[in-house]
């Protein structure tokens, strides 16, 4: 599956689609496909993108091109949805391109960044946020590269002698902020859909020229910058790996005095194409509750070979399907309908799954029990790093206890490895860490738009070849996951979770785990102090949280009573399950977060500082941060509004758990 590049326009993608369909058929599943016509972004075949250094007369003295490989059908390196065009300006080094990095340059160093071109390294945050922040601070272009300090650090040999990224490695990736096809924003790209004109949907794109380059080409640019040496603090180092002849990074702006280098010029030539994408589903109908769905999904498109991202996830789907097939041969059938999903066009902005969610929104909100996502099953074998809605914790812990540990010489099962490694990273933890969901993969639309409980399963570690041509089977089998032990562990956890969700009479998601998490998240924050300082009534949220915790506890206490009561009818259990499902839906606020209408889940949404990461009650906490930053009293009115919404949806979640008519 990872032998050939499989972007959405690759000739090999069609073969992969047919392979997935045959795979699902071999499991005895009904194969269903859903196609959408979407806008995607690709390099133009003529006038390739390039980076140039100009002298004072405007003549080109150095040129760097990041060509692909036509013979192997590898596209030239590009960042999807970058603005096309040519920009010139003085270069400035901006570390990882985080908001705090640009603030340091402007506030601490008093640097004017207007019309400069930022040179930033990959890492720490989503690349699209690097572009977003650069534009906010007035820069006109961005160059992104993979510094050896992060991708081939000291002691790590470069491929083929080790897992480190070669100097020529270059990361592709999308820059788009938001989910799905930008030309059909908030509705699906069906065959009859109206698509906005480019001048309209471009308003929703980054709007800045961005060019990825490799470290080999970045080094001469970095070595030529003037200015002071960058800070090298232990907790916030701007220093990269450099080279034998270049050891200290400079901030800039501009090239060194006396150099013949004057300006940097970036030319990006991309085009938008209407393409047909396909989502492929393997369906196993439930026996007692066929109208309740449990889904596990993975995307099959890749930037290049994508052995780790995301073919390890496809291997997980394959293993789960084989297991279900063997059970089915023995006469077994699930209680609820099981769906295996193979998503198209994830890499350019989570397009396939988002269009499906938009298309089937009403049915998903009625029928969907939960969604399990496996994108990268394993990029290493040490750190199990799941992210989930809080109701998954007890089920996940049980599943991990029954799964093998990749480091099986040291740990009896995956739970013990997960718990030990979590506490190595953070000694204050009392239970293994579960991250908050952001928007980095195909769970995003299910959670943020439809209010479906979700879990994302992965084992992580140093992933030096991410989105490069070096993420191939050799890297996976030799360095990332030898023996596929990590992928095997994640497959076992995913299978166990899918099995329980599809067969247990009472859906094994835990309301008390959810409500306690929310309450603890708020109590451990500075929210009450921030609100009290502005004479804003925190009590309205406090009361809603208390009722949510109370009803969550009562819900779980009634679980065993329902199971023990033999007189209970199937419909009683169904109603009990529906209360859990509706609890998650209750956090959906249809207008969405401020200026983020796709992010409708008020409790869990991507952070405005890093779209890969999740944030709790982001509308409320973001509005407080913005009010503090602006210093304007009127901005606290937005805080009051977000507090009202947070209290309301929390009370709605508490009510959803109650069996009463019109609960208080």
C-alpha positions, 0 to 999 in steps of 0.5 A: 500500500505504501509502495507508490505515492497516493495523493488524490490525483495519483494514478495509484490512488485508483488502484488503492481504492479498488484494493480497499473495496476488495478488502472489505468484500473479503470480510463479508461486508457490504461495500458502500461508496460515497463520492464528492466533487471537491476543490483541491490544490496542486502545483502547476506543471509550468512555472514551478515554485521556487525560492531566489536570493537577489542582489541589490540590483535585483538580479538572481544570484541563488535559486532553490527549487523543490522539484518532485520526481515525475518518474516516481509520480512524486509531486513537487513539494508544496504547502496546499492552499498557499497563496500563489504569487511572487513576493520579495522582502528581507528575511527574518528568522522566526523560530517555530512561527508561533504567536509567542515567537512573533510577539518576541520579535515585535515586543521584546526586540522591537522589530518591524515585521511589515513586508518581511519574509519569515524563515520558520522551522517545522514543529510545535504547532500546526503549519497553517497556524504559522502562516496565519500568525505571520500574516497577522504580524504583517509579513508577506511570505513564509519559508518553512523547513525541517531543522536537523535539531528537530528531525535529525538531532545529535546522536541520530544518524540520517537515513539510510544509516538511522531514522534521522531525516536526510538533508534533502527531506522536505515536509508537505502539508496543508495550510487551510484553517477549517474543515472540508471543501472551502468552495462549499463551506458548511454544506456538502460537495454533492454532485449538484452542489454550488461551488463558490468562485475562487475569489470568494473561497480564497477569503477563507484561505491563508492568504499568504505565500508559503514555500516549504524547503529542505534543510540543505537549502535553508542553511545558506539562507540562515547562515547569511542573516544579520542581527543578534545571536538568537536566544538559546534558553533551556526552556525557549531555545531558538537555536537550530542545528546549523552546520560545521561552518555555521553554528549561531543563528541570527534573527535578521532582519536582512542579510549580512552587511557586505554580502551581495545578498539583498532580498529574498524572493518566493514564487509559488504557482499553485492551481485549484482543480475540481476532483472527484473523491471517494469515501469507501465503507464496509458495513456489517448490519447490527442484529438488534439495533441496526439503526445504531452505528459504530464506526472506525475510520482511517484515511488512505490518501498520502502526501508521498508514500505514507507508510506511517501516515496513514498506512499503519492505520489502514493496516489496523482497519485490515486487522479489525476486518479480519477479526470481524470476518472470523467471528461472522463465520462462527455465526456471530453478529453485532448488536449494532451496525459496524462501519469500517470507513476509508476516507478520501482527501484527508491530507488537504484539509480533512475533506472526505470525512467532512463532506460525509458528515455535512451530507449525513448530519441529521442521520449521524446525530440520530444514529451514531453512537461513537467514532474511532479514528486511527490515522497514524497507528504507530510512529514509534513504540513507546508512548501510547497517546490517545485523545478522546472525549472524556466518556471513553476513559474507563472503556479505553483503560479496559481495552488497553489492559487487554492489549499487548505492549509494544515494549513487551519485554518490560510491560505485561500489557499496553495499559501498564506501558501507557501508565508508566510512560505518562507518569515519566512525562508528568509525575503529577498524574494519577492515571494515564494521560488522555489528550483533548481532541483537536482537529488534526484528523478525520474525527474532527467533523464528527466531534466538532460539527455533529457532536459524536463521541470520538477517540483517536488512537496512536503510539507516538515518538520521534517521527523524523520523516513526517509528510516527506518522501522518506516516510516509506516502508523501510523507515516504518519497518526498520525504525518507526515500528519494527515488527509492527508491534505498535500497530498491533497494539493499537489494532487490539485496542481499537478492536476491543473498543469497537467490539464493546460498543457494538455488542454491549446492551448498555453503551459502555461510555461513562457519563461520570467520567465526562462530568467529573473531567469538565468540573475538574478542568474548570476548578483547576483553572483561573476562570473563577478568579478572572470572572470575579475580578471583573464582577462577572457571576461565575455562579451560573456555570458553577451551578450547571457543572454541579448538576452535570456532575450529580446527574452523571453520577446518578446515570452511572449508578443506575447502569448496574440496576438496569442490567440486573433488573430482568424485567427491563425491556429492550426499549428501557435500555435503548432509552438509557443509551440515547441519554448518553448519546444526547449528552454529547450532542448537547454541547453543540451550539449551532452558530459555533464558536466566535468566527469559527462556525464549523467548531460547534462543540462548546466544550472541546474544540481546536485551540486558536494557538494550535489547531492540532491541539484541543482546548476546553471551553475555548470560546470562554477562555479565548474571549477572556484572553482577548479581553485581557490583551486588548484592555478594552472593557467592552470586550468583557461583554463577549466573555459574559456571552460565552459564559452564558453559552457554556453554562447553558450547554452544560445544563443541557448535557446534565438534562440529557442524562436525566430520565425526567420530563423537563428536568431542571 
